[in-house]
Amino acid sequence: MVWQKRHHGTAALALSVCAVLALIVAVGCEQVSTSEAPTSIAAYRQMPSASRDSYPTHSIVQINLTRVQNPDLTVQERINSLELVEELGLNDRVALADLASMRRDPQTPRKLKVAVLKFLFRQNYPDLISFAVETIQDPDADPEVRQLAEEWVAQNPVPELLASIVQNWAAIRNPDEATENRYRDMVQKITRQQWDGALLSAINSPTFDARGSALEVLQARIDRKELYRRIMAEPARTDAIRAVQGMLEQFGYLPTTREQFLTTVIIYKVRRDMLNDAARLSIDWSRNHEYQFNIRDFHLLSRLSRDPLRANLTRTQLVLHIGKALQRRKHIRHKPSGDADYKDEFWLQVEKLSMADLWNIYLLNEMLSRPRVQVSLRLMANGDMADRDSAWGGLVFYQNGQAEAILYPPDPRVKGDDLVYHPTRRLVTDSRDSLCRFIGHFEKVDNADRVGPTARELADAENGNYYGLILTRTGADAFVAHYYNPQGVVASLGKFPLR
């Protein structure tokens, strides 16, 4: 049943043969007006027995189906009719298809769309794959609709839904028992395997697009050693599983998030020739300095291990060298606020800093001390200050035996935000094989009230699994630098000149 607009703007209903009863219902020799038909559950329950006997149920259903699609009624009136249709039962597939089409109609009010979708899920209407995917992927979906979508999937296992289900499952933090069991049940019915075996098989499948999410789910629910064993026993059919097995074998490392998983696969595919050298240095740090490998450290380890001019400094040597350099320098301390609250003195944080952190700080301190870099940073600071639409930033790489900063333009699609650096997709991709990201707080000449990373910048580093460097202008000819890691540890590198 479809409503069509006439040229004069009124609505006319195109009726099926069955819907003629919506205008006049003939019962024996007596005709009953549609105005007497109940249009809500309450009205139906208040009908006298005699009226119910003279009013066939299918007639009431057809009349109310017509009302559901009538745009001249209020949304609540249409929902009331839909609820009555559900109360009385509907076995007409054509009518169900008409209701389903309302979900795609931009003229259908949102509240009515939600009510129709709930109705269709409860009716176990078969053609709901796209709606189920949308609902499961939408973080703002109505909780009742989401649960109905999950229950529908459990009753109608569709292999194409597996990736969406796993992605949504991974995104739920601390699910309750009912939710957890529902997701396990959906996976098992779709795959006809136990949920954990199904996810391992999915990671090893060339056609599965949510491998990182699957690994996140497994990490949170299976003992680490047991998961190591099962992954290593899996016959590799994809680069993804080969990458995870390779990192386990050489570094004893298993990515714990989707971001780490993606970086692991990329590094394994494009930097395989560097794995052995990086692994040897990682093992040395682990034995001597209580270091635990993370994929974000691969860039540093792989370049240091291949640099014949760099001495393999111990942790004590690094701490003493950094401490001596920072002691000679003036520091402008972070001011605790509602935005972010942390201590940034190096000596207060040194026990929380890993060997990778210390080497990063050592190399960044060298880089920021070079006059050539200080000249480039003045140009950057002036350009950023003149740009009122965006903040500026970039990446630091280990090149030719030293840290080098490369400016990456902000995302041109985001305008009017001068306080937050919005990276492009290219930066995110390149950052997977870099020392750290850097961001300028250069929107004004004296920006001492914004020294150090903000709460958002710290959260982004945690979510993206990367190290960061904040450069803040504190005068016409000076800036201060703050290093931070994904664990939220911040260290001030002190004040430098702008040349």
C-alpha positions, 0 to 999 in steps of 0.5 A: 500500500503506497500513498501518492501525492495528487497535484493539489497536495492531498493524499490518495490511497492506492488500495489492494483488493483486500483493503476495500474493506477499509472503506466499507465492511460488509457483514451479511446484509449489514454495512458497518462504517470504518469509523466504528473500527477500533484503532488502538489496543485499548479501543479494541479491548473496550469493544462489546462482544457483539461488535467483535462478533460482527467485525472480522479480525482481518478487517480490523487489521486491514483498516489499521494497516491503512492507517499506519501508512496514512501521513495525514494522521499523527505519528502516535495514531499511526503507531497505535494502529501498528500496535493493534495490528501486532496484537491481532496478528499479521500473516500477509507477506505483501503487507509486511513488505509494504511496512518494510518499505516505510523504513526507506521512505524519507517521508516516514517520521523517525519515531514511526520508523523505529516502531515499524522496525521493532514490529518487523523484527518481532514478526521475524520478517525474513528480508531484514539483513540490511536493517540488522547490519545498520542497527548492529553497526549504529552505536546510537541505535535504540537499545530495544531495536539493537536487542531485537536485531541481535535476536533476529540474527540468531534466528536467521543466521546470515554469513554476511553479518558475521563481520558486523557482529564481531565489530560491534561485540568488540566495541562493547566494554564489559558486556553483561552476561545476557549480552555476552551470551547473545553474541556468542550464540549469534556467532555460533549459529552463523558459523556452526562452530563454537564461537572461539574457534569460529573467530580464529577461523575468521582471522585466518579467512581471506574474505573476513573483514573484521580480523582485528575486532575478532582478535580483540574479542578473543584477547579479552576472553581467552587465557593469553598462553592458550591463545598463543598456542592456538594461534601458532597451531593455526595453518596460515592461509592469510597474511594476517595470521602469518603476521601474528604468528611471525610477531609471536615467534620473534617478539613474543608479541600479540596485538591487543587492539584493532589498531595494533593488529592493523599496524602489525600486519602492515609492518610484517608485510612491508618491513619483513627484512628488518624483523630479525635485527629489530627482534635482536635489539628487543630481546637485548632490552628485555633481558637487561632493561625489563622491556616489553615489545610493542608494535609502535616501537618497531620503527625505533628498534629496526632503525637503531639496530641498523645504525652502525654509528649509534652506541647501544646505550644502557638505560642508566646512560640514557637517563643520565644523558637526558637528565643532564640536558634537561637540567640546563634548560628552563621549563614551563610546567603544565598547569593542571586544569579540567582539560588534563591533569598530570605532572611533567617533570622528567625525574618524577616520571623516569620510572614509568618510562620504557627503553623506547620512551627514553630513546625517543626523548633522547632523539627528540632532544637532539632534533629540537636542539639543532639550529636548522630545526629551530629555523623550520619550527619558526616558519611552522609556528608563524604559518600555523598562527596565521591559519585560523582554520586549523592546527598544524602537525606531522610525524617524526622519523628516524632517518640518516641516524637522527630524528627528522620531523616532517610536516603533514597538512591538516585534513582540509575537510575540517575547517574552523578548529584552530585548537585541534590537529585533525590528521589526514588518512595519509598521516595515520597510515604513515604513522604506523612506521614512525617514531611519533606524531608532533602537534603545534600549539601555535595559535598565538605568540604567548601560549603558555597556558596551553603547554603540554598535551590536552586530555583529547591528545592523550586519549588519541595517543592511547586509542591510536597506540602512538607516541606524541610531541607537543610544541607550544609557543611561549613568546616571539622567539621561544617554544617548549616541548612535551613528550607523551606516551599512550599510557598518559606519561608526560615529560617536559623537554624544556624551552628552546629558541625559535631562530 
